[in-house]
């Protein structure tokens, strides 16, 4: 096996073999090198930063009939750290006061990269900016990167009780009361609801006032919905959207703006103070889901690879659940109305406004199955759709090496106006659009080699074929064997 090292091919990102004859046409910003002694083979080297390269079998070059059937292996770098001698970007913590008493916590890295694109990460439900530590320390070496905590979550929880309690009510309490269950709302918390609309407005403020320029925005789960929602309503502030197993639904109750009559049937929209009848239910539910054993079980569900170290994520989640505002904030989130735009409506607006979207989904996600990503792909055929296996609901934390590799490649593709090829693409030939490309991705982690499978689905990839594959994968997982 021949390994083409980055030391011998400076500034190359991906090297792969193709059987097709070299042509006189050269793709901008790439090199085509003819190797002597190899008949009808071409080595294609994409220019750019050192993101990865391919290992191929010399004696089997002729058997690689076409790209979708290639047996080559893509090698990508691991995360920066002491083991590889690379220096990770430093993370700094900060906050800004959006409105009185509403402080937004965020983390940032790479802000000295003054001319680099700005990237903003949005977290899923129940976590915060800490869930993107592996993106901040790695991507922060090349870009200016931010990650925020949504209001009502993480370290963006209220610092004061949004309600006050009368002396009579306080005297009747046998124990210290929950925040948010008082008798009157504090002026600063009037109409405060931890909802999709609030988070979209929070992101708008953050992009305009803190970052100060259009961004590449990425979101996991709930964060994916908010990212798409924000892009749909503020396309001028967006350079591209990355959806990481984005949830396509949020909010169980009607939005008062789009359905005012229906919303009146539900008298409590998640605002403070929370009704007394909700308190007992909140206590019971919160006691269950905030229990460390329950949190550990949830993490076990959403992380397919149980060798992934989630100790830090676990401890940060447990820490947040102990905040006095956590239970009431949870109740507000769960009972808040849906957004003014549904996920499909937001997607349609993004399509109309030509917002660039990239999809990255963990194949073994038990909550947001890849079929949802393929539905987006059907709506926007030109959106690159990557599927990673094994990976669950949080691919950015479970396989950050792969997600970071894809993020870098996609941003380069857009920044170059399309001259830089998408990750896994070797040249501008379009036969991949009819089906998909599959590669084994290998990277170092903690002194060991780790490998996952990665697919890129073409523009003409059949949605119903994706449905069949999803059912087949689920069937294999349930009845034994490995997912295909």
Wavefront OBJ file of the C-alpha trace (Angstrom):
o trace
v 0.000 0.000 0.000
v 1.352 3.413 -0.957
v 0.808 6.291 1.417
v 1.101 9.704 -0.167
v 2.157 11.898 2.723
v 1.299 15.546 3.136
v 5.053 16.143 3.426
v 5.488 15.198 -0.209
v 2.433 17.007 -1.514
v 2.359 20.439 0.162
v -1.010 22.075 0.707
v -2.994 19.175 -0.620
v -6.325 18.268 0.849
v -7.452 15.097 -0.890
v -5.689 12.753 -3.274
v -7.529 9.954 -5.025
v -7.319 7.730 -8.054
v -9.545 7.837 -11.108
v -9.301 5.505 -14.123
v -10.428 8.083 -16.620
v -7.889 9.511 -19.052
v -6.509 12.938 -18.324
v -7.954 15.693 -20.488
v -6.561 19.014 -21.546
v -9.071 20.864 -19.377
v -7.701 21.831 -15.996
v -9.977 22.710 -13.134
v -9.114 26.113 -11.586
v -7.010 25.914 -8.429
v -6.174 22.238 -8.921
v -3.254 20.290 -10.365
v -3.415 17.217 -12.598
v -0.257 15.110 -12.405
v 0.434 12.239 -14.773
v 2.371 9.443 -13.117
v 4.747 7.526 -15.338
v 4.236 3.791 -15.397
v 0.555 3.990 -14.488
v -1.588 3.540 -17.558
v -4.995 5.242 -17.758
v -4.710 6.579 -14.257
v -4.717 10.120 -13.039
v -3.730 11.549 -9.690
v -5.848 14.531 -8.827
v -4.582 16.880 -6.136
v -6.870 19.538 -4.774
v -5.159 22.663 -3.565
v -5.878 24.221 -0.205
v -4.967 23.546 3.388
v -3.861 20.119 4.531
v -7.209 18.537 5.284
v -6.675 14.951 4.234
v -5.411 12.527 1.652
v -6.200 9.107 0.255
v -4.430 5.811 0.586
v -4.907 3.487 -2.413
v -3.712 0.006 -3.355
v -1.163 0.248 -6.194
v -1.895 -3.237 -7.448
v -5.631 -2.605 -7.575
v -5.802 0.709 -9.402
v -7.259 -0.941 -12.454
v -10.092 -2.436 -10.441
v -11.436 0.943 -9.418
v -14.025 1.245 -12.147
v -15.677 4.428 -11.023
v -15.698 6.771 -8.099
v -18.766 5.382 -6.400
v -17.113 1.980 -6.182
v -13.659 3.129 -5.085
v -12.014 1.149 -2.356
v -9.654 3.984 -1.464
v -9.442 5.244 2.066
v -9.438 8.930 2.946
v -7.090 9.854 5.767
v -7.890 13.051 7.633
v -6.147 14.748 10.565
v -7.145 14.169 14.142
v -8.010 16.915 16.576
v -5.168 19.195 17.649
v -3.513 18.271 20.909
v -0.405 17.104 22.669
v -0.476 13.712 20.946
v 0.162 15.180 17.493
v 2.083 18.267 18.516
v -0.486 20.647 17.037
v -1.596 23.598 19.111
v -5.337 23.898 19.648
v -7.058 27.248 19.410
v -7.690 28.844 22.773
v -11.303 29.185 23.898
v -12.428 32.298 25.731
v -15.727 32.660 27.590
v -17.795 35.802 27.569
v -21.327 37.147 27.773
v -23.386 40.025 26.466
v -26.581 41.538 27.831
v -29.184 41.401 25.118
v -31.977 42.824 27.236
v -32.152 43.744 30.940
v -31.432 40.654 33.045
v -31.050 38.489 29.907
v -27.387 37.647 29.516
v -26.208 35.550 26.598
v -23.239 33.331 27.363
v -20.939 32.424 24.503
v -17.544 30.957 23.741
v -15.198 32.039 20.993
v -11.922 31.034 19.399
v -9.714 32.219 16.556
v -10.804 35.824 16.739
v -7.251 36.881 15.818
v -7.878 35.390 12.361
v -9.089 38.802 11.257
v -9.538 38.039 7.567
v -11.046 34.582 8.048
v -14.772 33.788 7.669
v -16.976 33.908 10.762
v -18.633 30.662 11.908
v -21.404 30.423 14.506
v -22.570 27.182 16.167
v -26.008 26.764 17.761
v -26.565 24.015 20.365
v -29.243 21.404 20.706
v -31.789 21.176 23.502
v -30.374 20.654 26.991
v -26.782 21.508 26.131
v -24.857 24.672 25.354
v -21.761 26.146 23.780
v -19.638 23.583 25.631
v -20.938 20.951 23.198
v -18.839 22.580 20.457
v -15.513 22.557 22.246
v -14.018 20.275 19.575
v -15.054 22.690 16.836
v -13.788 25.758 18.684
v -10.341 24.308 19.382
v -9.908 22.898 15.861
v -11.763 25.174 13.450
v -10.674 28.139 15.547
v -7.187 27.660 14.105
v -8.465 28.693 10.661
v -11.638 30.683 11.249
v -13.272 33.014 13.741
v -15.623 30.728 15.613
v -18.394 31.403 18.121
v -20.830 29.127 19.959
v -23.706 30.474 22.051
v -26.052 29.250 24.755
v -29.729 29.791 23.978
v -31.618 31.811 26.571
v -33.167 29.395 29.061
v -30.359 26.865 28.581
v -26.723 26.366 29.493
v -25.201 29.452 31.107
v -27.797 31.748 29.544
v -30.323 30.895 32.245
v -31.857 33.848 34.130
v -29.675 35.165 36.940
v -32.733 36.257 38.914
v -36.177 34.848 39.570
v -38.478 36.173 36.806
v -41.351 36.270 39.300
v -42.039 37.592 42.791
v -43.984 35.848 45.519
v -46.286 37.497 48.032
v -45.596 37.057 51.730
v -48.734 34.910 52.126
v -47.708 32.556 49.336
v -44.140 32.438 50.584
v -45.259 31.557 54.109
v -47.351 28.677 52.796
v -44.358 27.091 51.079
v -42.760 24.263 53.037
v -39.517 24.537 51.112
v -37.579 26.983 48.996
v -39.795 27.788 45.989
v -38.903 27.134 42.370
v -37.989 30.189 40.377
v -40.707 31.163 37.923
v -43.684 30.034 40.033
v -44.341 33.262 41.901
v -47.494 35.364 41.852
v -46.335 38.268 39.688
v -43.964 38.694 36.769
v -40.956 40.935 37.167
v -41.044 43.827 34.657
v -37.947 42.597 32.851
v -39.547 39.164 32.328
v -42.833 40.448 30.907
v -43.826 38.335 27.879
v -40.634 36.270 28.272
v -41.082 32.860 26.637
v -38.192 30.566 25.797
v -39.337 29.820 22.268
v -38.090 29.474 18.690
v -38.997 33.088 17.982
v -37.002 34.299 20.984
v -33.950 32.248 19.980
v -34.140 33.473 16.393
v -34.182 37.075 17.640
v -31.317 36.262 20.018
v -29.231 34.951 17.119
v -30.042 38.056 15.066
v -28.804 40.291 17.867
v -25.669 38.231 18.320
v -24.744 38.221 14.630
v -25.407 41.930 14.193
v -23.968 43.263 17.439
v -21.267 40.798 18.508
v -19.970 39.258 15.279
v -20.876 42.201 13.082
v -20.954 40.456 9.688
v -22.679 37.611 7.812
v -21.766 34.173 9.110
v -21.604 30.516 8.309
v -24.090 29.132 10.802
v -24.316 25.518 11.961
v -26.771 23.895 14.325
v -27.342 20.472 15.827
v -30.845 19.159 16.569
v -32.851 22.139 17.914
v -29.961 24.394 16.918
v -30.404 23.217 13.338
v -34.035 24.315 13.306
v -33.095 27.730 14.748
v -30.260 28.101 12.209
v -32.628 27.386 9.314
v -35.338 29.645 10.800
v -32.860 32.502 11.195
v -31.531 32.020 7.662
v -35.077 32.065 6.279
v -35.910 35.401 7.893
v -32.467 37.056 7.676
v -30.762 35.704 4.540
v -28.597 38.838 4.280
v -26.818 37.787 7.480
v -26.047 34.267 6.255
v -23.223 32.924 4.078
v -24.217 29.291 4.515
v -26.136 26.916 6.799
v -24.938 23.531 8.048
v -27.589 21.236 9.516
v -26.301 18.557 11.879
v -29.157 16.091 12.438
v -31.512 19.063 12.620
v -34.861 18.397 14.243
v -37.664 19.250 11.770
v -40.232 19.979 14.473
v -40.398 22.015 17.657
v -43.225 23.457 19.735
v -46.454 21.595 20.444
v -48.767 24.603 20.672
v -50.020 27.049 18.003
v -48.147 30.264 17.361
v -50.253 33.330 18.314
v -49.099 35.278 15.234
v -49.891 32.683 12.573
v -52.895 31.104 14.367
v -54.320 33.721 16.792
v -57.745 32.104 17.224
v -56.347 28.650 17.829
v -53.702 30.023 20.196
v -56.425 31.541 22.400
v -57.590 28.038 23.221
v -54.329 27.564 25.106
v -54.318 30.313 27.747
v -50.758 29.794 28.946
v -48.097 30.263 26.249
v -45.062 29.413 28.381
v -44.745 32.900 29.886
v -44.002 33.666 33.530
v -45.331 33.140 36.122
v -45.946 29.491 35.424
v -49.441 28.343 36.521
v -49.649 26.484 39.793
v -51.208 23.487 38.031
v -48.044 23.152 35.968
v -45.782 23.200 39.009
v -46.504 19.686 40.249
v -46.082 18.174 36.788
v -42.862 20.121 36.319
v -41.502 18.868 39.630
v -42.227 15.243 38.745
v -40.858 15.433 35.201
v -37.848 17.513 36.177
v -36.945 15.174 39.010
v -36.838 12.332 36.508
v -34.989 13.914 33.581
v -32.480 15.835 35.708
v -31.410 12.704 37.547
v -27.783 11.882 36.618
v -28.729 8.313 35.757
v -31.374 9.551 33.314
v -28.900 11.963 31.739
v -26.361 9.162 31.341
v -28.995 6.948 29.719
v -29.969 9.687 27.250
v -26.335 10.200 26.265
v -26.036 6.457 25.764
v -28.969 6.616 23.341
v -27.738 9.515 21.225
v -24.060 8.478 21.032
v -23.739 5.383 18.865
v -20.063 4.833 19.659
v -20.033 4.209 23.395
v -16.259 4.512 23.470
v -16.704 8.270 22.955
v -15.703 10.143 26.093
v -18.747 12.113 27.207
v -17.643 12.751 30.791
v -17.238 16.481 30.259
v -20.561 16.815 28.445
v -22.269 14.788 31.183
v -20.840 16.906 33.999
v -21.773 20.175 32.288
v -25.367 19.033 31.736
v -25.671 17.930 35.370
v -24.240 21.266 36.500
v -26.848 23.216 34.523
v -29.746 21.159 35.943
v -28.810 22.345 39.430
v -29.440 25.993 38.571
v -32.551 27.382 40.393
v -34.018 28.615 37.103
v -33.519 25.340 35.221
v -36.857 23.657 36.036
v -39.041 26.684 35.206
v -37.048 27.346 32.036
v -37.611 23.731 30.996
v -41.362 24.116 31.557
v -41.422 27.339 29.523
v -39.554 25.667 26.645
v -41.819 22.631 26.612
v -45.038 24.669 26.686
v -43.934 27.474 24.380
v -45.687 27.853 21.011
v -44.069 26.799 17.770
v -42.357 29.269 15.506
v -44.032 31.628 13.066
v -42.533 29.465 10.321
v -42.590 25.686 10.262
v -39.400 23.857 9.355
v -40.652 23.170 5.823
v -41.700 26.806 5.373
v -38.295 27.992 6.547
v -36.664 25.568 4.123
v -38.790 26.877 1.244
v -37.811 30.447 2.042
v -34.152 29.517 2.123
v -34.536 27.840 -1.251
v -36.259 30.917 -2.676
v -33.495 33.174 -1.361
v -30.750 30.821 -2.611
v -29.343 30.240 0.868
v -26.506 27.706 0.679
v -27.240 24.621 2.799
v -25.075 21.626 3.681
v -26.415 18.524 5.440
v -24.357 16.330 7.763
v -26.228 13.495 9.463
v -25.271 10.639 11.738
v -26.814 7.509 10.233
v -27.600 5.801 13.560
v -29.461 8.736 15.138
v -32.381 7.204 17.113
v -34.266 10.528 17.324
v -33.811 12.373 14.021
v -33.454 9.595 11.476
v -31.477 10.362 8.308
v -34.749 10.152 6.385
v -35.392 13.721 7.553
v -32.121 14.860 6.030
v -33.025 13.104 2.793
v -36.363 14.938 2.727
v -34.421 18.201 2.844
v -32.190 16.862 0.086
v -35.277 16.165 -2.013
v -36.462 19.763 -1.521
v -33.022 21.246 -2.277
v -31.266 18.763 -4.590
v -28.078 20.820 -4.879
v -27.482 20.808 -1.131
v -24.542 18.480 -0.312
v -25.820 15.664 1.897
v -23.240 13.741 3.916
v -24.086 10.701 6.016
v -21.686 9.338 8.614
v -21.687 5.851 10.116
v -21.345 4.927 12.851
v -22.588 8.214 14.303
v -25.687 9.192 16.226
v -27.581 12.363 17.049
v -24.526 14.520 17.794
v -21.987 13.804 15.033
v -20.042 16.992 15.778
v -19.097 15.602 19.195
v -19.007 11.899 18.354
v -16.927 12.202 15.168
v -15.666 15.812 15.307
v -12.719 14.958 13.073
v -15.096 14.133 10.214
v -17.490 17.042 10.794
v -14.601 19.517 11.011
v -13.101 18.079 7.821
v -16.446 18.519 6.048
v -16.989 22.009 7.461
v -13.582 23.164 6.244
v -14.141 21.703 2.798
v -17.622 23.175 2.429
v -16.562 26.646 3.546
v -13.625 26.535 1.110
v -16.005 25.465 -1.639
v -18.270 28.466 -1.050
v -15.464 30.962 -0.413
v -13.819 29.962 -3.719
v -17.030 30.413 -5.655
v -17.202 26.686 -6.328
v -13.629 26.312 -7.654
v -12.647 24.234 -4.642
v -14.347 20.857 -4.865
v -16.628 19.592 -2.122
v -15.180 17.039 0.288
v -15.047 13.542 -1.296
v -15.201 14.971 -4.824
v -12.048 14.515 -6.894
v -12.856 16.552 -9.984
v -15.776 18.202 -11.768
v -17.134 15.065 -13.415
v -20.848 14.839 -12.761
v -21.504 11.093 -12.719
v -21.604 11.193 -8.908
v -24.802 13.262 -9.081
v -26.743 10.243 -10.243
v -25.993 8.176 -7.152
v -23.586 8.550 -4.248
v -19.945 8.394 -3.270
v -18.847 6.247 -0.353
v -15.489 6.372 1.399
v -13.907 4.946 4.494
v -12.556 7.835 6.547
v -9.623 7.148 8.849
v -8.184 9.481 11.476
v -6.031 9.277 14.602
v -7.552 9.591 18.068
v -5.849 9.121 21.406
v -2.955 7.268 19.812
v -5.208 4.866 17.903
v -6.549 4.744 14.369
v -10.282 5.125 14.045
v -12.423 4.719 10.933
v -15.985 5.536 9.889
v -17.933 5.363 6.646
v -18.928 8.553 4.853
v -21.358 8.993 1.960
v -22.022 11.998 -0.258
v -25.363 11.803 -2.040
v -25.688 13.346 -5.512
v -28.133 15.965 -6.722
v -30.239 13.358 -8.526
v -30.218 10.888 -5.669
v -33.684 9.356 -5.332
v -35.584 10.221 -2.163
v -37.421 6.902 -2.269
v -34.147 5.081 -2.635
v -33.103 6.863 0.542
v -36.310 5.700 2.227
v -35.563 2.097 1.268
v -32.000 2.400 2.554
v -33.192 3.874 5.850
v -35.677 1.056 6.384
v -33.050 -1.504 5.475
v -30.552 0.067 7.877
v -33.141 0.128 10.676
v -34.114 -3.484 9.986
v -30.496 -4.636 10.201
v -29.944 -2.697 13.436
v -33.015 -4.232 15.055
v -32.577 -7.809 13.878
v -28.823 -8.105 14.042
v -25.752 -7.283 12.075
v -24.303 -3.921 11.212
v -26.100 -1.141 9.423
v -25.330 -0.922 5.761
l 1 2 3 4 5 6 7 8 9 10 11 12 13 14 15 16 17 18 19 20 21 22 23 24 25 26 27 28 29 30 31 32 33 34 35 36 37 38 39 40 41 42 43 44 45 46 47 48 49 50 51 52 53 54 55 56 57 58 59 60 61 62 63 64 65 66 67 68 69 70 71 72 73 74 75 76 77 78 79 80 81 82 83 84 85 86 87 88 89 90 91 92 93 94 95 96 97 98 99 100 101 102 103 104 105 106 107 108 109 110 111 112 113 114 115 116 117 118 119 120 121 122 123 124 125 126 127 128 129 130 131 132 133 134 135 136 137 138 139 140 141 142 143 144 145 146 147 148 149 150 151 152 153 154 155 156 157 158 159 160 161 162 163 164 165 166 167 168 169 170 171 172 173 174 175 176 177 178 179 180 181 182 183 184 185 186 187 188 189 190 191 192 193 194 195 196 197 198 199 200 201 202 203 204 205 206 207 208 209 210 211 212 213 214 215 216 217 218 219 220 221 222 223 224 225 226 227 228 229 230 231 232 233 234 235 236 237 238 239 240 241 242 243 244 245 246 247 248 249 250 251 252 253 254 255 256 257 258 259 260 261 262 263 264 265 266 267 268 269 270 271 272 273 274 275 276 277 278 279 280 281 282 283 284 285 286 287 288 289 290 291 292 293 294 295 296 297 298 299 300 301 302 303 304 305 306 307 308 309 310 311 312 313 314 315 316 317 318 319 320 321 322 323 324 325 326 327 328 329 330 331 332 333 334 335 336 337 338 339 340 341 342 343 344 345 346 347 348 349 350 351 352 353 354 355 356 357 358 359 360 361 362 363 364 365 366 367 368 369 370 371 372 373 374 375 376 377 378 379 380 381 382 383 384 385 386 387 388 389 390 391 392 393 394 395 396 397 398 399 400 401 402 403 404 405 406 407 408 409 410 411 412 413 414 415 416 417 418 419 420 421 422 423 424 425 426 427 428 429 430 431 432 433 434 435 436 437 438 439 440 441 442 443 444 445 446 447 448 449 450 451 452 453 454 455 456 457 458 459 460 461 462 463 464 465 466 467 468 469 470 471 472 473 474 475 476 477 478 479 480 481 482 483 484
